[in-house]
């Protein structure tokens, strides 16, 4: 988070922030969401899947990468509820 601020508390807002970071990182290498072929979302609470999925769909609805959600015991920062990673084919 900018300025070491705490992340948003709700899963939708956290997922949106993750995806903003991902889209910016893709742009740095000349890519865009349509280059993404696989996503993985790590959730600390299985009940968060709908909100994380809603944010994911806002970015990848027309792309339809292979996707998975994995429930984990925790992430590096206990305030994090979701972490998202993507694989993209560029070039």
Contact map, one row per residue, 1 for C-alpha under 8 A:
1111111000000000000000000000000000000000000000000000000000000000000000000000000000000000000
1111100000000000000000000000000000000000000000000000000000000000000000000000000000000000000
1111100000000000000000000000000000000000000000000000000000000000000000000000000000000000000
1111110000000000000000000000000000000000000000000000000000000000000000000000000000000000000
1111111000000000000000000000000000000000000000000000000000000000000000000000000000000000000
1001111100000000000000000000000000000000000000000000000000000000000000000000001000000000000
1000111110000100000000000000000000000000000000000000000000000000000000000000001100000000000
0000011111101100000000000000000000000000000000000000000000000000000000000000000000000000000
0000001111101100000000000000000000000000000000000000000000000000000000000000001000000000000
0000000111111100000000000000000000000000000000000000000000000000000000000000000010000000000
0000000111111110000000000000000000000000000000010011000000000000000000000000000011000000000
0000000001111111000000000000000000000000000000000011011000000000000000000000000000000000000
0000000111111111100000000000000000000000000000000000001000000000000000000000000000000000000
0000001111111111110000000000000000000000000000000000000000000000000000000000000111000000000
0000000000111111111000000000000000000000000000000001001100000000000000000000000001110000000
0000000000011111111100000000000000000000000000000000001100000000000000000000000000000000000
0000000000001111111110000000000000000000000000000000000000000000000000000000000000000000000
0000000000000111111111000000000000000000000000000000000000000000000000000000000000110000000
0000000000000011111111100000000000000000000000000000001100100000000000000000000000010000000
0000000000000001111111110000000000000000000000000000000000000000000000000000000000000000000
0000000000000000111111111000000000000000000000000000000000000000000000000000000000000000000
0000000000000000011111111100000000000000000000000000000000000000000000000000000000001100000
0000000000000000001111111110000110000000000000000000000000000000000000000000000000000000000
0000000000000000000111111111000000000000000000000000000000000000000000000000000000000000000
0000000000000000000011111111100000000000000000000000000000000000000000000000000000000000000
0000000000000000000001111111111110000000000000000000000000000000000000000000000000000000000
0000000000000000000000111111111100000000000000000000000000000000000000000000000000000000000
0000000000000000000000011111111000000000000000000000000000000000000000000000000000000000000
0000000000000000000000001111111000000000000000000000000000000000000000000000000000000000010
0000000000000000000000000111111100000000000000000000000000000000000000000000000000000000010
0000000000000000000000000111111111100000000000000000000000000000000000000000000000000000010
0000000000000000000000100110011111110000000000000000000000000000000000000000000000000000000
0000000000000000000000100100001111110000000000000000000000110010000000000000000000000000000
0000000000000000000000000000001111111000000000000000000000010110000000000000000000000000000
0000000000000000000000000000001111111000000000000000000000000000000000000000000000000001110
0000000000000000000000000000000111111110000000000000000000000010100000000000000000000111100
0000000000000000000000000000000001111110000000000000000000000001110000000000000000000111100
0000000000000000000000000000000000011111000000000000000000000000111000000000000000000111000
0000000000000000000000000000000000011111100000000000000000000000111100000000000000011110000
0000000000000000000000000000000000000111110000000000000000000000001111000000000000011100000
0000000000000000000000000000000000000011111000000000000000000000001111000000000001111000000
0000000000000000000000000000000000000001111100000000000000000000000011110000000001110000000
0000000000000000000000000000000000000000111111011000000000000000000011110000000011100000000
0000000000000000000000000000000000000000011111000000000000000000000000111110000111000000000
0000000000000000000000000000000000000000001111111000000000000000000000110000000010000000000
0000000000000000000000000000000000000000001111111000000000000000000000100000000000000000000
0000000000000000000000000000000000000000000011111100000000000000000000000000000000000000000
0000000000100000000000000000000000000000001011111111000000000000000000000000000000000000000
0000000000000000000000000000000000000000001011111111100000000000000010000000000000000000000
0000000000000000000000000000000000000000000000111111110000000000000000000000000000000000000
0000000000110000000000000000000000000000000000011111111000000000000000000000000000000000000
0000000000110010000000000000000000000000000000011111111100000000000000000000000001000000000
0000000000000000000000000000000000000000000000001111111110000000000000000000000000000000000
0000000000010000000000000000000000000000000000000111111111000000000000000000000000000000000
0000000000011011001000000000000000000000000000000011111111100000000000000000000000000000000
0000000000000011001000000000000000000000000000000001111111111000000000000000000000000000000
0000000000000000000000000000000000000000000000000000111111111000000000000000000000000000000
0000000000000000000000000000000000000000000000000000011111111000000000000000000000000000000
0000000000000000001000000000000010000000000000000000001111111000000000000000000000000000000
0000000000000000000000000000000011000000000000000000000111111111100000000000000000000000000
0000000000000000000000000000000000000000000000000000000111111111000000000000000000000000000
0000000000000000000000000000000001000000000000000000000000011111000000000000000000000000000
0000000000000000000000000000000011010000000000000000000000011111100000000000000000000000000
0000000000000000000000000000000000001000000000000000000000011111110000000000000000000000000
0000000000000000000000000000000000011110000000000000000000010011111000000000000000000000000
0000000000000000000000000000000000001110000000000000000000000001111100000000000000000000000
0000000000000000000000000000000000000111100000000000000000000000111110000000000000000000000
0000000000000000000000000000000000000011100000000000000000000000011111000000000000000000000
0000000000000000000000000000000000000001111000001000000000000000001111100000000000000000000
0000000000000000000000000000000000000001111000000000000000000000000111110000000000000000000
0000000000000000000000000000000000000000011111000000000000000000000011111000000000000000000
0000000000000000000000000000000000000000011110000000000000000000000001111110000000000000000
0000000000000000000000000000000000000000000100000000000000000000000000111110000000000000000
0000000000000000000000000000000000000000000100000000000000000000000000011111110010000000000
0000000000000000000000000000000000000000000100000000000000000000000000011111110111100000000
0000000000000000000000000000000000000000000000000000000000000000000000000111110100000000000
0000000000000000000000000000000000000000000000000000000000000000000000000111111100000000000
0000000000000000000000000000000000000000000000000000000000000000000000000111111110000000000
0000011010000000000000000000000000000000000000000000000000000000000000000000111110000000000
0000001000000100000000000000000000000000000100000000000000000000000000000011111111100000000
0000000001100100000000000000000000000000001110000000000000000000000000000110011111100000000
0000000000100110000000000000000000000000111100000001000000000000000000000010000111110000000
0000000000000010010000000000000000000000111000000000000000000000000000000010000111111000000
0000000000000010011000000000000000000011110000000000000000000000000000000000000001111100000
0000000000000000000001000000000000000011100000000000000000000000000000000000000000111110000
0000000000000000000001000000000000011111000000000000000000000000000000000000000000011111000
0000000000000000000000000000000000011110000000000000000000000000000000000000000000001111100
0000000000000000000000000000000000111100000000000000000000000000000000000000000000000111110
0000000000000000000000000000000000111000000000000000000000000000000000000000000000000011111
0000000000000000000000000000111000100000000000000000000000000000000000000000000000000001111
0000000000000000000000000000000000000000000000000000000000000000000000000000000000000000111
